Amino acid sequence: MNLKELKEELSVKCKNGVAFLSSAVVVWAVMLMILVSKFTLETKNSLILWSTALLFPLAMAFSKLFKAQWKVDSNPLSILGFYLNIAQLVYYPIVVWAMIRRPEEMIIFLGIITSAHLFPYGWYYNTKVYMIMSIFMSVSILLIGLRTDVETLWIIPLFMISFLVILVVLLYKDYMRKERISKS
C-alpha cells in the first residue's frame, strides 16, 4: 500500500474519527452545563478540566455505536493517530496555567487548543475538512473569546458544540463518499 491508500484505509475504517468528535460534543455539552451552573468560577473550571476525562470512554462507546474502528492495527499509520490524540494532553499545562492565572479565560484556551489540535487529522485521514474547520474554529473561538466576559463564558462551549456537530456531519459525508469509492 502507498501512503495515500494507508490514509484512505484509516479514513474509511475509522470513519474519519467521528466517534471521538461525537464524544467531544458530549463533553462540551457537559462543560456548557457546568458553566451555566451556580458554582464559583474556580469550581466550574476544576469541573471542566475533570470533565475532559470523559472523552476517551465516550469515544469507545461511540465507536461501537457507529461500528467504527478507533485504531487499525494492520495499518502502520495507526499509531500516529494515538500520538495525535496524546498531543492535546501536552497542551494541558497551558489550560492549567489559564485556570490559575486567567480563570475567566480558561475555557477560551481550552476551546482554541481543542480546535487547533484537529488540524493534523486532515493529513491523517486525507481530508481537508479537518484542516479548514480547525482553522475556522480556532480563529472563531479567539474572536468570540475577545467579546465575552465572565457572565457569558457559556457561549464558548455553545459554539464549540455547534462547530463540532458541523465537523461530524462534514466528515461523515466525506467518509461515505470514500466508502462508496472503495467499494466500486
C-alpha positions as a Markdown table, in Angstrom:
| # | Residue | x | y | z |
|---|---|---|---|---|
| 1 | Met | 0.0 | 0.0 | 0.0 |
| 2 | Asn | 1.2 | 3.5 | -0.7 |
| 3 | Leu | 0.8 | 6.4 | 1.7 |
| 4 | Lys | -2.5 | 7.7 | 0.2 |
| 5 | Glu | -4.0 | 4.2 | 0.4 |
| 6 | Leu | -3.0 | 3.9 | 4.0 |
| 7 | Lys | -4.6 | 7.2 | 4.9 |
| 8 | Glu | -7.8 | 6.3 | 2.9 |
| 9 | Glu | -8.0 | 3.0 | 4.8 |
| 10 | Leu | -7.8 | 4.8 | 8.1 |
| 11 | Ser | -10.4 | 7.3 | 6.9 |
| 12 | Val | -12.9 | 4.6 | 6.0 |
| 13 | Lys | -12.3 | 2.1 | 8.8 |
| 14 | Cys | -12.2 | 4.8 | 11.5 |
| 15 | Lys | -15.0 | 6.8 | 9.8 |
| 16 | Asn | -12.8 | 9.9 | 9.9 |
| 17 | Gly | -12.7 | 9.8 | 13.7 |
| 18 | Val | -16.4 | 10.8 | 14.1 |
| 19 | Ala | -16.6 | 8.7 | 17.2 |
| 20 | Phe | -14.1 | 10.9 | 19.0 |
| 21 | Leu | -15.7 | 14.1 | 17.7 |
| 22 | Ser | -19.1 | 12.9 | 18.8 |
| 23 | Ser | -17.6 | 12.2 | 22.2 |
| 24 | Ala | -16.2 | 15.8 | 22.2 |
| 25 | Val | -19.8 | 17.1 | 21.5 |
| 26 | Val | -21.0 | 15.4 | 24.7 |
| 27 | Val | -18.0 | 16.6 | 26.7 |
| 28 | Trp | -18.5 | 20.2 | 25.6 |
| 29 | Ala | -22.2 | 19.9 | 26.4 |
| 30 | Val | -21.2 | 18.9 | 29.9 |
| 31 | Met | -18.9 | 21.9 | 30.0 |
| 32 | Leu | -21.8 | 24.1 | 28.9 |
| 33 | Met | -24.0 | 22.7 | 31.8 |
| 34 | Ile | -21.1 | 23.4 | 34.2 |
| 35 | Leu | -20.7 | 27.0 | 33.0 |
| 36 | Val | -24.4 | 27.8 | 33.4 |
| 37 | Ser | -24.4 | 26.3 | 37.0 |
| 38 | Lys | -24.3 | 28.4 | 40.2 |
| 39 | Phe | -20.8 | 27.2 | 41.2 |
| 40 | Thr | -17.9 | 29.6 | 41.6 |
| 41 | Leu | -15.7 | 30.1 | 38.6 |
| 42 | Glu | -12.8 | 28.2 | 40.2 |
| 43 | Thr | -15.1 | 25.2 | 40.9 |
| 44 | Lys | -16.5 | 25.4 | 37.3 |
| 45 | Asn | -13.0 | 25.4 | 35.9 |
| 46 | Ser | -12.0 | 22.4 | 38.0 |
| 47 | Leu | -15.1 | 20.5 | 36.9 |
| 48 | Ile | -14.5 | 21.4 | 33.3 |
| 49 | Leu | -10.9 | 20.1 | 33.5 |
| 50 | Trp | -12.1 | 16.9 | 35.1 |
| 51 | Ser | -14.9 | 16.5 | 32.5 |
| 52 | Thr | -12.3 | 16.1 | 29.8 |
| 53 | Ala | -11.6 | 12.6 | 31.2 |
| 54 | Leu | -15.0 | 11.5 | 29.8 |
| 55 | Leu | -13.7 | 11.9 | 26.2 |
| 56 | Phe | -12.0 | 8.5 | 25.7 |
| 57 | Pro | -14.6 | 6.2 | 27.4 |
| 58 | Leu | -17.3 | 8.0 | 25.4 |
| 59 | Ala | -15.3 | 7.7 | 22.2 |
| 60 | Met | -15.1 | 4.0 | 22.7 |
| 61 | Ala | -18.9 | 3.8 | 23.2 |
| 62 | Phe | -19.5 | 5.9 | 20.1 |
| 63 | Ser | -17.0 | 3.7 | 18.1 |
| 64 | Lys | -19.2 | 0.7 | 18.9 |
| 65 | Leu | -22.4 | 2.6 | 18.1 |
| 66 | Phe | -21.0 | 3.8 | 14.7 |
| 67 | Lys | -19.3 | 0.5 | 14.1 |
| 68 | Ala | -16.0 | 2.4 | 13.6 |
| 69 | Gln | -12.6 | 1.3 | 14.5 |
| 70 | Trp | -10.6 | 3.6 | 16.7 |
| 71 | Lys | -7.4 | 2.0 | 15.6 |
| 72 | Val | -6.3 | -0.2 | 12.7 |
| 73 | Asp | -3.5 | -2.5 | 13.9 |
| 74 | Ser | -2.6 | -3.6 | 10.4 |
| 75 | Asn | -2.0 | 0.0 | 9.3 |
| 76 | Pro | 1.4 | 1.4 | 10.2 |
| 77 | Leu | 0.0 | 4.9 | 10.4 |
| 78 | Ser | -2.5 | 3.9 | 13.1 |
| 79 | Ile | -0.1 | 4.6 | 15.9 |
| 80 | Leu | 0.2 | 8.2 | 14.7 |
| 81 | Gly | -3.5 | 8.7 | 15.5 |
| 82 | Phe | -2.7 | 7.7 | 19.1 |
| 83 | Tyr | 0.2 | 10.3 | 19.2 |
| 84 | Leu | -2.0 | 13.0 | 17.7 |
| 85 | Asn | -4.6 | 12.3 | 20.5 |
| 86 | Ile | -1.9 | 12.4 | 23.2 |
| 87 | Ala | -0.5 | 15.6 | 21.7 |
| 88 | Gln | -3.5 | 17.5 | 23.0 |
| 89 | Leu | -2.7 | 16.4 | 26.6 |
| 90 | Val | 0.8 | 18.1 | 26.2 |
| 91 | Tyr | -1.1 | 21.4 | 25.8 |
| 92 | Tyr | -2.9 | 21.0 | 29.1 |
| 93 | Pro | -0.3 | 22.9 | 31.1 |
| 94 | Ile | -1.4 | 25.9 | 29.2 |
| 95 | Val | -5.0 | 25.3 | 30.3 |
| 96 | Val | -3.8 | 24.8 | 33.9 |
| 97 | Trp | -1.9 | 28.0 | 33.7 |
| 98 | Ala | -5.0 | 29.8 | 32.5 |
| 99 | Met | -7.0 | 28.1 | 35.2 |
| 100 | Ile | -4.7 | 29.6 | 37.8 |
| 101 | Arg | -3.7 | 32.9 | 36.3 |
| 102 | Arg | -6.6 | 33.7 | 34.0 |
| 103 | Pro | -9.6 | 31.7 | 35.3 |
| 104 | Glu | -12.1 | 33.8 | 33.3 |
| 105 | Glu | -10.3 | 32.8 | 30.1 |
| 106 | Met | -9.6 | 29.1 | 30.7 |
| 107 | Ile | -12.5 | 27.9 | 28.6 |
| 108 | Ile | -11.3 | 30.1 | 25.7 |
| 109 | Phe | -7.8 | 28.5 | 25.9 |
| 110 | Leu | -9.4 | 25.0 | 26.0 |
| 111 | Gly | -11.5 | 25.8 | 23.0 |
| 112 | Ile | -8.6 | 27.1 | 20.9 |
| 113 | Ile | -6.4 | 24.2 | 21.9 |
| 114 | Thr | -9.1 | 21.7 | 21.1 |
| 115 | Ser | -9.8 | 23.3 | 17.7 |
| 116 | Ala | -6.1 | 23.7 | 16.8 |
| 117 | His | -5.2 | 20.1 | 17.7 |
| 118 | Leu | -7.6 | 18.9 | 15.0 |
| 119 | Phe | -5.5 | 20.3 | 12.1 |
| 120 | Pro | -3.2 | 17.3 | 11.6 |
| 121 | Tyr | -6.1 | 14.9 | 11.3 |
| 122 | Gly | -6.7 | 16.5 | 7.8 |
| 123 | Trp | -3.4 | 14.8 | 6.7 |
| 124 | Tyr | -4.0 | 11.7 | 8.8 |
| 125 | Tyr | -7.5 | 11.0 | 7.3 |
| 126 | Asn | -6.7 | 12.6 | 3.9 |
| 127 | Thr | -9.5 | 15.2 | 4.2 |
| 128 | Lys | -9.3 | 19.0 | 4.0 |
| 129 | Val | -12.4 | 19.2 | 6.2 |
| 130 | Tyr | -10.3 | 18.9 | 9.4 |
| 131 | Met | -7.8 | 21.5 | 8.2 |
| 132 | Ile | -10.4 | 24.1 | 7.2 |
| 133 | Met | -12.6 | 23.6 | 10.3 |
| 134 | Ser | -9.6 | 23.6 | 12.6 |
| 135 | Ile | -8.5 | 27.0 | 11.4 |
| 136 | Phe | -12.1 | 28.3 | 11.3 |
| 137 | Met | -12.9 | 27.1 | 14.8 |
| 138 | Ser | -9.6 | 28.4 | 16.4 |
| 139 | Val | -10.0 | 31.8 | 14.9 |
| 140 | Ser | -13.7 | 31.9 | 15.7 |
| 141 | Ile | -13.2 | 31.0 | 19.3 |
| 142 | Leu | -10.5 | 33.6 | 19.6 |
| 143 | Leu | -12.8 | 36.3 | 18.2 |
| 144 | Ile | -15.7 | 35.2 | 20.3 |
| 145 | Gly | -13.5 | 35.0 | 23.3 |
| 146 | Leu | -12.4 | 38.6 | 22.9 |
| 147 | Arg | -16.0 | 39.6 | 23.2 |
| 148 | Thr | -17.0 | 37.5 | 26.2 |
| 149 | Asp | -16.9 | 38.3 | 29.9 |
| 150 | Val | -17.4 | 36.0 | 32.9 |
| 151 | Glu | -21.2 | 36.1 | 32.6 |
| 152 | Thr | -21.1 | 35.0 | 29.0 |
| 153 | Leu | -18.4 | 32.3 | 29.0 |
| 154 | Trp | -21.1 | 29.7 | 28.3 |
| 155 | Ile | -21.1 | 30.9 | 24.7 |
| 156 | Ile | -17.7 | 29.3 | 24.1 |
| 157 | Pro | -18.9 | 25.7 | 24.7 |
| 158 | Leu | -22.1 | 26.5 | 22.8 |
| 159 | Phe | -20.1 | 27.5 | 19.7 |
| 160 | Met | -17.8 | 24.5 | 20.2 |
| 161 | Ile | -20.7 | 22.1 | 20.2 |
| 162 | Ser | -22.1 | 23.8 | 17.0 |
| 163 | Phe | -18.7 | 23.6 | 15.3 |
| 164 | Leu | -18.1 | 20.0 | 16.3 |
| 165 | Val | -21.6 | 18.9 | 15.1 |
| 166 | Ile | -20.9 | 20.6 | 11.7 |
| 167 | Leu | -17.5 | 18.9 | 11.6 |
| 168 | Val | -19.0 | 15.5 | 12.3 |
| 169 | Val | -21.6 | 15.9 | 9.6 |
| 170 | Leu | -19.0 | 17.1 | 7.0 |
| 171 | Leu | -16.6 | 14.3 | 8.0 |
| 172 | Tyr | -19.3 | 11.6 | 7.8 |
| 173 | Lys | -20.2 | 12.8 | 4.3 |
| 174 | Asp | -16.5 | 12.6 | 3.4 |
| 175 | Tyr | -16.4 | 9.1 | 4.8 |
| 176 | Met | -19.5 | 8.0 | 2.9 |
| 177 | Arg | -18.0 | 9.3 | -0.3 |
| 178 | Lys | -14.7 | 7.4 | 0.3 |
| 179 | Glu | -16.6 | 4.2 | 1.2 |
| 180 | Arg | -18.6 | 4.3 | -2.0 |
| 181 | Ile | -15.4 | 4.8 | -4.0 |
| 182 | Ser | -13.6 | 2.0 | -2.2 |
| 183 | Lys | -16.4 | -0.4 | -2.9 |
| 184 | Ser | -16.5 | 0.4 | -6.6 |
